[in-house]
Amino acid sequence: MILSHPGKFLLNVSGEFIRFWKFVPDRIVTKNKDYRIERNQMDERMVVDNPYTSHWVDWVSILTYGPVFILAIIGVVLGLHSWRFLSLPVFLLLSHAIGYSFFFSQTRYRLPVEFCLMILAGGGVVGLWMWLRDRKSAI
């Protein structure tokens, strides 16, 4: 199917790659209450009222992952002069994101590489701190 529809395949893979970086995971099928009700009728083990799927939880995800993501990007940009040290976490992140792009995921998919984002975000915090310190001492 990939060879017979390469354009459709590339469009799908690129969409999944972008979806990997979203602040709120939108693929958890059980987030849909109608789906939970339908599944509960087939199997009573499916919980209908799920307190972990709400707009409040989405905002918590945005407000926690958003700054980490932005600081990780800053860490990569500020760390480009030390590419050798930066290459391993960046390679791990990109290889996981590319591998994820070939599949339809229904779970929280960034957990295996979350530590890479934290390392890069830490580099962003240190880089910003040093920039502000140098700027303040120049004044």
KADAUR-V308326 format. One record per residue. RES is the residue in three letters. SS is DSSP state (2 for helix, 1 for strand, 0 for the rest). Layout:
res-><RES & RES>
ss-><SS & SS>
This chain:
res-><MET & ILE & LEU & SER & HIS & PRO & GLY & LYS & PHE & LEU & LEU & ASN & VAL & SER & GLY & GLU & PHE & ILE & ARG & PHE & TRP & LYS & PHE & VAL & PRO & ASP & ARG & ILE & VAL & THR & LYS & ASN & LYS & ASP & TYR & ARG & ILE & GLU & ARG & ASN & GLN & MET & ASP & GLU & ARG & MET & VAL & VAL & ASP & ASN & PRO & TYR & THR & SER & HIS & TRP & VAL & ASP & TRP & VAL & SER & ILE & LEU & THR & TYR & GLY & PRO & VAL & PHE & ILE & LEU & ALA & ILE & ILE & GLY & VAL & VAL & LEU & GLY & LEU & HIS & SER & TRP & ARG & PHE & LEU & SER & LEU & PRO & VAL & PHE & LEU & LEU & LEU & SER & HIS & ALA & ILE & GLY & TYR & SER & PHE & PHE & PHE & SER & GLN & THR & ARG & TYR & ARG & LEU & PRO & VAL & GLU & PHE & CYS & LEU & MET & ILE & LEU & ALA & GLY & GLY & GLY & VAL & VAL & GLY & LEU & TRP & MET & TRP & LEU & ARG & ASP & ARG & LYS & SER & ALA & ILE>
ss-><0 & 0 & 0 & 0 & 0 & 2 & 2 & 2 & 2 & 2 & 2 & 2 & 2 & 2 & 2 & 2 & 2 & 2 & 2 & 2 & 0 & 0 & 0 & 0 & 0 & 0 & 0 & 0 & 2 & 2 & 2 & 0 & 2 & 2 & 2 & 2 & 2 & 2 & 2 & 2 & 2 & 2 & 0 & 0 & 0 & 0 & 0 & 0 & 0 & 0 & 0 & 0 & 0 & 0 & 2 & 2 & 2 & 2 & 2 & 2 & 2 & 2 & 2 & 2 & 2 & 2 & 2 & 2 & 2 & 2 & 2 & 2 & 2 & 2 & 2 & 2 & 2 & 2 & 0 & 2 & 2 & 2 & 2 & 2 & 2 & 2 & 2 & 2 & 2 & 2 & 2 & 2 & 2 & 2 & 2 & 2 & 2 & 2 & 2 & 2 & 0 & 0 & 0 & 0 & 0 & 0 & 0 & 0 & 0 & 0 & 2 & 2 & 2 & 2 & 2 & 2 & 2 & 2 & 2 & 2 & 2 & 2 & 2 & 2 & 2 & 2 & 2 & 2 & 2 & 2 & 2 & 2 & 2 & 2 & 2 & 2 & 2 & 2 & 0>
